[in-house]
């Protein structure tokens, strides 16, 4: 027997009323974020005539990426314009990555590529070494394990036709692959693009990815580069974004959401690898010194994790059963519509069963990541970080 739908709003318990209001607010927020994300892609076209022959350098830091460098080197050689500098920065690799690139450059007689060794430890010193070694006006950063077709970074460069633009960010998403775990990662990446694009459009950028980023070299040094953040293994992208906004204003940063600007990462093979990366990202939540960012981080944890407490509704009678069902229907349908729209916009395969599984599993995923981020301890590429200890 199903519980009878026969109750009045005035008869609801505090728990029932909370979840009813909560899911209505959550659904409205998802819808508004989607509207903002969609509008972020309707920015007026840039006029490439305004680039004034700006020189561009692509900086690629790497550490123990021998398994990925063959594909990265070949796609860079094939797609990146010959007049761009390409600077590969070795962050003390131990797997033959450096030797592979030396052989590749020699074999193809590439004059516009540089291969240098970082003197510091970590990604930020490697990036800074590459930026200092460049003579370009614009610096593009990416990772050594990304996949791309054509030159997606060229679309970021076009944004600098507007003189006030100091930094342009592009979309990043994991590549399509078989299996539910790969589908989960791709849909989760779609949620990251949702928040990224929407926050840029609303004038309060929260995040960007160094795997698809471009900025003026002069602006980098004017804001002090990575000074003040070298001790953290993560955050080269977000900390720089916040510095540029603080110095030049929110109009100085843009998000280029075009599908052709997408770069992709290989999906992780294990849950532990994915959790470790997300913990590394989320661990920066209290390092920005900005109330808006801390509050946004809190909402990013609180809103999804609240769903884990919804089963308590089942102990509150017939009304609780109906509200429990309503809460999950709104969540799964709302998220499914939005995430599938983003995946289709970036020309990625999508089916409803995959998105529904993400909706069910995501609160547990967020809770696990949040606990790790709060502790501030994680290991990444053989290096340990204890941010708050």
C-alpha positions in Angstrom: 0.0 0.0 0.0 1.3 3.5 -0.9 0.9 6.2 1.7 -2.1 8.5 1.0 -1.4 12.0 -0.3 -3.6 13.8 2.2 -1.9 16.5 4.3 -1.8 20.2 4.7 1.2 22.5 4.7 0.4 23.6 8.2 0.6 20.1 9.4 4.2 19.5 8.2 7.0 18.9 10.8 10.0 21.1 10.8 12.0 18.4 9.0 9.4 18.0 6.3 9.0 21.7 5.8 12.8 22.2 5.7 13.3 19.6 2.9 10.3 20.9 1.0 11.7 24.4 1.0 15.2 23.2 0.5 14.5 21.2 -2.7 12.5 24.1 -4.2 15.4 26.5 -3.6 17.9 23.9 -4.9 15.8 23.3 -8.1 15.6 27.1 -8.6 19.3 27.5 -8.1 20.2 24.8 -10.6 17.9 26.4 -13.2 19.4 29.9 -12.6 22.9 28.5 -12.8 22.0 26.9 -16.1 20.6 30.1 -17.5 23.8 32.0 -16.5 26.0 29.2 -18.0 24.0 29.3 -21.2 24.4 33.1 -21.4 28.1 32.9 -20.8 28.4 31.3 -24.3 26.6 34.3 -25.9 29.4 36.7 -25.4 30.0 38.9 -28.5 32.5 37.7 -31.0 36.0 39.0 -30.6 37.7 40.9 -33.4 41.0 39.2 -34.1 42.2 42.5 -35.8 42.6 43.9 -32.3 45.3 41.3 -31.4 48.1 43.6 -32.8 50.4 40.7 -33.5 50.6 39.6 -29.9 53.2 36.8 -29.5 52.0 33.6 -27.7 53.8 31.0 -25.7 52.4 27.6 -24.6 53.9 26.5 -21.3 53.6 22.8 -20.4 54.9 21.7 -17.0 55.3 17.9 -16.6 56.3 15.4 -13.9 56.5 11.7 -14.7 54.2 11.9 -17.7 56.1 9.5 -20.0 52.9 7.6 -20.7 51.1 10.7 -21.9 53.9 12.7 -23.6 53.9 10.9 -26.9 50.3 11.8 -27.6 50.7 15.3 -26.1 53.9 16.0 -28.2 52.4 14.8 -31.5 49.1 16.7 -31.1 51.0 19.9 -30.1 53.4 19.5 -33.1 50.4 19.0 -35.4 48.0 21.6 -34.1 49.9 24.5 -32.5 50.9 27.4 -34.8 54.5 27.4 -35.8 55.0 31.0 -34.6 54.0 30.1 -31.1 56.7 29.4 -28.5 56.2 26.0 -26.8 58.1 25.6 -23.5 58.2 22.3 -21.8 59.2 22.5 -18.2 60.4 19.3 -16.4 59.5 19.1 -12.7 62.1 16.6 -11.7 60.7 13.6 -13.7 62.0 10.2 -12.9 60.5 8.1 -15.7 62.3 9.1 -18.8 60.0 12.0 -19.7 62.8 14.5 -20.2 64.8 12.1 -22.5 61.7 11.4 -24.6 61.1 15.1 -25.3 64.7 15.7 -26.1 64.6 12.9 -28.7 61.3 14.1 -30.1 62.6 17.7 -30.6 65.8 16.5 -32.2 64.0 14.0 -34.5 61.5 16.6 -35.8 64.1 19.5 -35.8 61.6 21.8 -34.0 63.2 25.2 -33.5 60.3 26.9 -31.7 60.2 24.5 -28.7 62.2 24.9 -25.6 62.9 22.2 -23.0 64.0 23.5 -19.6 64.4 22.1 -16.1 62.6 23.6 -13.2 64.9 24.5 -10.3 62.1 24.5 -7.8 59.8 21.8 -6.6 56.2 21.6 -7.7 53.9 22.9 -10.5 54.0 26.6 -9.7 57.8 26.9 -9.8 57.8 24.9 -13.0 55.2 27.3 -14.5 57.0 30.3 -13.3 60.3 29.0 -14.9 58.5 28.6 -18.2 56.9 32.1 -18.0 60.2 33.7 -17.3 61.9 31.8 -20.1 59.3 33.1 -22.6 59.5 36.4 -24.6 55.8 36.2 -25.5 53.0 38.7 -24.7 50.5 36.0 -23.9 51.1 32.9 -21.9 48.9 29.8 -22.4 49.2 27.0 -19.8 48.0 23.4 -20.1 48.9 20.0 -18.7 50.9 17.2 -20.2 48.1 14.7 -20.1 45.4 16.6 -22.0 43.7 15.7 -25.2 42.6 18.2 -27.8 41.8 18.6 -31.5 42.9 21.6 -33.5 44.1 24.4 -31.4 41.5 25.2 -28.7 43.9 27.7 -27.1 43.7 29.9 -30.1 40.1 30.8 -29.1 41.4 32.0 -25.7 43.9 34.1 -27.4 41.2 35.8 -29.4 39.7 37.2 -26.2 42.7 39.5 -25.8 41.6 41.6 -28.7 39.8 43.5 -26.0 42.4 45.5 -24.2 40.9 45.2 -20.7 41.1 41.4 -20.8 44.0 40.1 -18.7 43.0 36.4 -18.3 40.9 34.0 -20.4 39.8 30.6 -19.1 38.5 27.7 -21.2 36.4 24.6 -20.6 37.9 21.3 -19.4 36.2 17.9 -19.3 37.3 14.3 -19.0 37.2 12.3 -22.3 34.5 9.8 -23.1 35.2 6.2 -22.2 33.3 3.0 -21.6 32.1 2.1 -18.1 30.0 3.8 -15.4 33.0 5.3 -13.7 34.1 7.2 -16.8 30.6 8.4 -17.3 30.4 9.6 -13.7 33.6 11.6 -14.1 32.4 13.3 -17.3 29.0 14.3 -15.8 30.8 15.5 -12.7 33.1 17.6 -14.9 29.9 19.0 -16.6 28.8 20.2 -13.1 32.2 22.0 -12.8 31.7 23.7 -16.1 28.2 24.7 -15.0 29.6 26.5 -11.9 32.6 27.9 -13.7 30.7 29.4 -16.7 27.8 30.7 -14.5 30.1 32.4 -12.0 32.1 34.2 -14.7 28.9 35.4 -16.3 27.5 36.6 -12.9 30.7 38.6 -12.3 31.9 36.4 -9.4 34.4 33.9 -10.9 35.0 31.1 -8.5 37.4 28.8 -10.4 39.2 28.1 -13.6 41.6 25.4 -14.8 45.3 25.7 -15.5 44.8 23.0 -18.2 43.2 25.6 -20.4 44.2 29.1 -19.4 45.7 32.2 -21.1 46.9 35.4 -19.5 49.1 38.4 -20.3 52.7 37.9 -19.2 52.9 41.5 -18.0 49.8 41.0 -15.8 51.2 37.9 -14.3 54.3 39.8 -13.0 52.3 42.9 -12.1 50.1 40.9 -9.6 53.1 39.0 -8.2 52.6 35.7 -10.0 52.4 32.9 -7.6 54.1 34.7 -4.7 52.3 33.7 -1.5 51.1 30.4 -2.8 54.2 28.4 -3.6 53.8 26.3 -0.5 50.6 24.8 -1.8 50.6 21.9 -4.3 47.4 23.2 -6.0 45.9 26.5 -6.9 48.1 28.0 -9.6 45.0 28.8 -11.6 42.5 29.9 -8.9 45.0 32.0 -6.9 46.1 33.8 -10.1 42.5 34.4 -11.2 41.7 36.0 -7.8 44.8 38.2 -7.9 44.0 39.5 -11.4 40.4 40.2 -10.4 41.6 42.1 -7.3 44.1 44.1 -9.3 42.4 44.7 -12.6 38.7 44.2 -11.8 36.2 41.5 -12.7 35.9 42.8 -16.3 39.5 41.7 -16.9 38.7 38.0 -16.9 36.5 36.0 -19.3 35.4 32.5 -19.8 35.4 31.2 -23.4 32.8 28.4 -23.3 32.8 27.6 -27.0 32.8 23.8 -27.8 35.9 24.1 -29.9 37.8 25.6 -26.9 37.4 22.4 -24.9 40.4 20.4 -23.8 40.0 16.9 -22.3 41.7 14.9 -19.6 41.9 11.1 -19.5 39.5 9.7 -17.0 40.9 8.2 -13.9 40.9 4.4 -13.5 40.3 4.3 -9.8 38.1 6.0 -7.3 41.1 6.8 -5.1 42.8 8.7 -7.9 39.7 10.8 -8.5 39.2 11.5 -4.8 42.8 12.5 -4.3 42.6 15.0 -7.2 39.3 16.5 -5.9 40.6 16.7 -2.4 43.7 18.6 -3.7 41.4 21.1 -5.4 38.9 21.4 -2.6 41.6 21.9 0.0 42.1 25.5 -1.1 38.7 26.5 0.3 40.1 28.4 3.3 43.2 29.8 1.6 41.6 32.5 -0.5 40.9 34.9 2.5 37.7 35.8 0.8 34.2 35.5 2.4 32.5 35.0 -0.9 34.7 32.1 -1.9 34.5 30.5 1.6 30.7 30.8 1.5 30.6 29.4 -2.0 32.7 26.4 -0.9 30.3 25.9 2.0 27.3 25.9 -0.3 29.1 23.5 -2.6 29.3 21.1 0.3 26.1 21.8 2.1 23.6 21.7 -0.8 24.5 18.2 -2.2 25.3 16.6 1.2 21.8 17.5 2.6 20.3 14.9 0.3 22.1 12.2 2.4 19.8 13.1 5.3 16.6 12.9 3.3 15.9 9.2 4.4 14.9 10.6 7.8 11.8 11.8 6.1 10.6 8.2 5.8 10.2 8.1 9.6 7.8 11.1 9.6 4.7 9.5 8.2 2.8 9.6 4.9 3.7 13.2 4.2 7.4 12.3 4.7 7.2 9.6 2.0 5.8 12.0 -0.5 8.2 14.7 0.3 11.1 12.2 0.1 10.0 11.2 -3.4 9.5 14.8 -4.4 13.0 15.8 -3.2 14.7 13.1 -5.3 12.5 13.6 -8.4 13.4 17.3 -8.4 17.0 16.6 -7.8 17.4 13.9 -10.4 15.3 15.5 -13.2 16.7 19.0 -12.6 20.3 17.9 -12.6 19.8 15.5 -15.4 18.3 18.1 -17.7 21.1 20.6 -17.0 24.1 18.3 -17.1 22.9 16.5 -20.2 22.4 19.9 -21.9 26.0 20.8 -21.0 27.4 17.5 -22.2 25.5 17.9 -25.5 26.8 21.4 -25.9 30.4 20.1 -25.7 29.5 17.3 -28.2 29.9 14.6 -25.6 27.8 11.4 -25.6 25.1 11.4 -22.9 22.3 9.1 -21.8 19.8 9.6 -19.0 20.9 6.5 -17.1 24.4 7.8 -16.7 23.2 11.2 -15.4 20.8 9.6 -13.0 23.6 7.5 -11.5 25.6 10.7 -11.0 22.7 12.3 -9.2 22.4 9.4 -6.8 26.2 9.0 -6.1 27.3 12.6 -6.1 26.2 13.5 -2.5 28.4 10.6 -1.2 31.2 11.7 -3.4 31.0 15.3 -2.2 31.0 14.2 1.5 34.1 12.0 1.0 36.0 14.8 -0.8 34.9 17.4 1.8 36.2 15.3 4.7 39.6 14.9 3.0 39.7 18.6 2.1 38.9 19.6 5.6 41.8 17.5 7.0 44.1 19.1 4.4 46.2 16.0 3.9 46.6 14.4 0.5 49.3 12.9 -1.7 49.6 13.9 -5.4 52.2 12.6 -7.8 54.3 11.2 -5.0 54.3 14.5 -3.0 52.5 14.9 0.3 50.7 18.0 1.5 49.6 18.9 5.0 48.1 22.3 4.4 46.8 23.0 7.9 49.1 21.1 10.1 
